[in-house]
Amino acid sequence: MVRHFTVREFASKHRRSDETVRRWINSGKIYPAPTFDGYQYLIHPSAQKITNYEKLTPSILLNSNCKLLKRIETDGKKQKPQKCTLTT
């Protein structure tokens, strides 16, 4: 069985305060996510703080011609072909 860190142990390892680590937990900036054991958080030893959390981009970049993106935009409904009309 792997011994998990408490918030205080994780904070001292990263040289931060307990309150800062709790803020990281509440905002989802620690991966893998800590588990709450009744009265305290238990953090896996391999857990890390996610840096540049706001700047993360999806691993698959969708371009404007992507079929998945078009399905999402139209709620999965097929679009009726639009008639092309020429104007003079």
DRENDO-680102 format. One record per residue (C-alpha): residue number from 1; x, y, z; residue in three letters. Coordinates in steps of 0.02 Angstrom, whole numbers. Layout:
N
<site nr="NUM" east="X" north="Y" up="Z" rest="Ala"/>
...
This chain:
88
<site nr="1" east="0" north="0" up="0" rest="Met"/>
<site nr="2" east="65" north="172" up="-48" rest="Val"/>
<site nr="3" east="80" north="300" up="91" rest="Arg"/>
<site nr="4" east="-8" north="461" up="43" rest="His"/>
<site nr="5" east="46" north="636" up="94" rest="Phe"/>
<site nr="6" east="-60" north="749" up="202" rest="Thr"/>
<site nr="7" east="-84" north="931" up="152" rest="Val"/>
<site nr="8" east="50" north="985" up="276" rest="Arg"/>
<site nr="9" east="178" north="858" up="208" rest="Glu"/>
<site nr="10" east="141" north="906" up="27" rest="Phe"/>
<site nr="11" east="155" north="1091" up="72" rest="Ala"/>
<site nr="12" east="324" north="1070" up="155" rest="Ser"/>
<site nr="13" east="386" north="966" up="7" rest="Lys"/>
<site nr="14" east="339" north="1109" up="-112" rest="His"/>
<site nr="15" east="388" north="1247" up="11" rest="Arg"/>
<site nr="16" east="214" north="1324" up="16" rest="Arg"/>
<site nr="17" east="88" north="1354" up="154" rest="Ser"/>
<site nr="18" east="-50" north="1232" up="196" rest="Asp"/>
<site nr="19" east="-179" north="1360" up="141" rest="Glu"/>
<site nr="20" east="-98" north="1377" up="-31" rest="Thr"/>
<site nr="21" east="-104" north="1189" up="-57" rest="Val"/>
<site nr="22" east="-288" north="1188" up="-5" rest="Arg"/>
<site nr="23" east="-321" north="1324" up="-134" rest="Arg"/>
<site nr="24" east="-233" north="1218" up="-266" rest="Trp"/>
<site nr="25" east="-342" north="1069" up="-217" rest="Ile"/>
<site nr="26" east="-504" north="1170" up="-225" rest="Asn"/>
<site nr="27" east="-460" north="1241" up="-396" rest="Ser"/>
<site nr="28" east="-408" north="1071" up="-465" rest="Gly"/>
<site nr="29" east="-224" north="1114" up="-490" rest="Lys"/>
<site nr="30" east="-156" north="952" up="-417" rest="Ile"/>
<site nr="31" east="-150" north="794" up="-523" rest="Tyr"/>
<site nr="32" east="-196" north="659" up="-482" rest="Pro"/>
<site nr="33" east="-334" north="737" up="-379" rest="Ala"/>
<site nr="34" east="-318" north="713" up="-191" rest="Pro"/>
<site nr="35" east="-449" north="611" up="-101" rest="Thr"/>
<site nr="36" east="-543" north="672" up="52" rest="Phe"/>
<site nr="37" east="-534" north="546" up="194" rest="Asp"/>
<site nr="38" east="-669" north="608" up="312" rest="Gly"/>
<site nr="39" east="-570" north="751" up="389" rest="Tyr"/>
<site nr="40" east="-412" north="773" up="284" rest="Gln"/>
<site nr="41" east="-351" north="766" up="106" rest="Tyr"/>
<site nr="42" east="-235" north="625" up="55" rest="Leu"/>
<site nr="43" east="-118" north="664" up="-88" rest="Ile"/>
<site nr="44" east="-33" north="529" up="-192" rest="His"/>
<site nr="45" east="159" north="537" up="-184" rest="Pro"/>
<site nr="46" east="171" north="558" up="-373" rest="Ser"/>
<site nr="47" east="49" north="705" up="-373" rest="Ala"/>
<site nr="48" east="106" north="867" up="-451" rest="Gln"/>
<site nr="49" east="43" north="1044" up="-463" rest="Lys"/>
<site nr="50" east="-15" north="1082" up="-639" rest="Ile"/>
<site nr="51" east="79" north="1234" up="-701" rest="Thr"/>
<site nr="52" east="7" north="1357" up="-827" rest="Asn"/>
<site nr="53" east="-166" north="1291" up="-783" rest="Tyr"/>
<site nr="54" east="-254" north="1432" up="-874" rest="Glu"/>
<site nr="55" east="-151" north="1409" up="-1033" rest="Lys"/>
<site nr="56" east="-180" north="1223" up="-1058" rest="Leu"/>
<site nr="57" east="-238" north="1180" up="-1232" rest="Thr"/>
<site nr="58" east="-324" north="1021" up="-1288" rest="Pro"/>
<site nr="59" east="-211" north="888" up="-1360" rest="Ser"/>
<site nr="60" east="-315" north="884" up="-1519" rest="Ile"/>
<site nr="61" east="-329" north="1051" up="-1604" rest="Leu"/>
<site nr="62" east="-491" north="1068" up="-1700" rest="Leu"/>
<site nr="63" east="-489" north="1163" up="-1863" rest="Asn"/>
<site nr="64" east="-640" north="1248" up="-1939" rest="Ser"/>
<site nr="65" east="-673" north="1101" up="-2058" rest="Asn"/>
<site nr="66" east="-678" north="970" up="-1921" rest="Cys"/>
<site nr="67" east="-834" north="860" up="-1928" rest="Lys"/>
<site nr="68" east="-838" north="843" up="-1738" rest="Leu"/>
<site nr="69" east="-837" north="1030" up="-1714" rest="Leu"/>
<site nr="70" east="-980" north="1050" up="-1839" rest="Lys"/>
<site nr="71" east="-1082" north="917" up="-1746" rest="Arg"/>
<site nr="72" east="-1054" north="1006" up="-1582" rest="Ile"/>
<site nr="73" east="-1106" north="1173" up="-1654" rest="Glu"/>
<site nr="74" east="-1266" north="1100" up="-1726" rest="Thr"/>
<site nr="75" east="-1310" north="991" up="-1574" rest="Asp"/>
<site nr="76" east="-1278" north="833" up="-1675" rest="Gly"/>
<site nr="77" east="-1413" north="870" up="-1801" rest="Lys"/>
<site nr="78" east="-1377" north="854" up="-1985" rest="Lys"/>
<site nr="79" east="-1383" north="1015" up="-2079" rest="Gln"/>
<site nr="80" east="-1500" north="1028" up="-2226" rest="Lys"/>
<site nr="81" east="-1408" north="1068" up="-2386" rest="Pro"/>
<site nr="82" east="-1423" north="1251" up="-2423" rest="Gln"/>
<site nr="83" east="-1480" north="1305" up="-2595" rest="Lys"/>
<site nr="84" east="-1360" north="1414" up="-2686" rest="Cys"/>
<site nr="85" east="-1440" north="1560" up="-2770" rest="Thr"/>
<site nr="86" east="-1351" north="1674" up="-2888" rest="Leu"/>
<site nr="87" east="-1387" north="1857" up="-2876" rest="Thr"/>
<site nr="88" east="-1345" north="1976" up="-3015" rest="Thr"/>
